[in-house]
Amino acid sequence: AGLGPALAAMKRTAAAAFGAPAASAFVPSGAAMLDPKAYFAELQAASFAAPQAAAPATRASAVPGGAAASSGSSEVLDQVQAASAVRCAAIVKEKGQNFTISVSIEALHNMALKSSYKLREDLVKQPHVKRLCQRVVEVLRKPPPMLTMPQLAKAAWCLARFPNDVRGDAQLMLAPVAKMLASSAWESETAVKLLWCMARMDAIAPHKALLSQVVREMVKDKGQRIPELSVEACVDLLFSISRARQHVHKGDHPTVHLEENDEIFFGMVGERVMKELAKVEVQLCVDLANIHAECGLRREPLFKALCPKIVDQQKDVREDTMSKVIKAYARFMIPLKPEAQGFRTMAIVAKGDFQRPSEKPKRTGKREFDKPQALFAKTQVHQRA
């Protein structure tokens, strides 16, 4: 009772002195309780394990503003995803210098998805948007280990939709990502998206073997993996095939030489489109017809199945694209017109309050015409004086 406040605070209770040891206290077990060498070895192992176990809990507090920075990055990501393309460019100008790699890719994806090509041309003229594009280009040239293949594919897709001058050398930019794709267990959608980006940027020529590997995997086991792809992804892969198999001859038109698996994949995609035609957008139908014409594949059942939808919804197709479709159908001599009504085999009697036309008069006999009447019976002869 006579102890001062300082000594009273230092005094331990019975529970603290004789209760269960703290989680951080070392407690020997087994042979370490009797053998000094084993005790020392176990103590040393516990001392090394303790800082590593405490590191995840203390890492956020050790870095100034760690948890706050993580929550702030999540808020910015939500803002970027919900904004329009123009508003997203304003956010990039305001906070772009603090963006993480994931937020940078998401911001570029927003602007690539929610804008027309003309608007993207205007956006890329802004210095902060151009710096964002250059940052994503550097990410693709030297992919960080923490990024997944879907994220890299999304970054490549964004750059493929922007003008060419922001990308630089496309083959140099996409070579590391293509190498990673070839040496990993790829997902179907991710692989097709990357191959489409290579074809769109004219950088697929060095990666023909990779394309053949993907197509071979798709047609294996009667196309078991094709249902993993959407119809749009299937058409994108057909576009990649048509670009990769081109052979350019000097002074002549480029020709397309398809492989055996390529033709099999074309047939499988055509059958799927004919089955799901009601759900397929008209733009995909147009692209499918143009790709077949570019490769020289005359699939008459497919073209006839696509014809009614293209004719009915041609207002939703651009004029230059529609002209290519007309040339494709004309090349294979397949009519691109609405379905004919057929011949009418029975007369339709129309009833109404109209006047019937007069009937043609019938001939009654030999026709007689009025002949000129002579004024004098004979020609008069005048005497000369």
Secondary structure, DSSP 8 states (H G I E B T S, - for coil): ----HHHHHH---HHHHHS---TTS----GGGGT-HHHHHHHHHHHHHHHHHHHHHHHHHHHSTTHHHHHHHHHHHHHHHHHS-HHHHHHHHHHHGGG--HHHHHHHHHHHHHSS-HHHHHHHTTSHHHHHHHHHHHHHHHS--TT--HHHHHHHHHHHHTS-GGGT--HHHHHHHHHHHHHTS---HHHHHHHHHHHHHTT--GGGHHHHHHHHHHHHHHHHTTGGGS-HHHHHHHHHHHHHHTEE--TTS--EE---HHHHHHHHHHHHHHHHTGGGS-HHHHHHHHHHHHHHT---HHHHHHHHHHHHHTGGGS-HHHHHHHHHHHHHTT---S--------S------S-----------SS--------SSSS-------
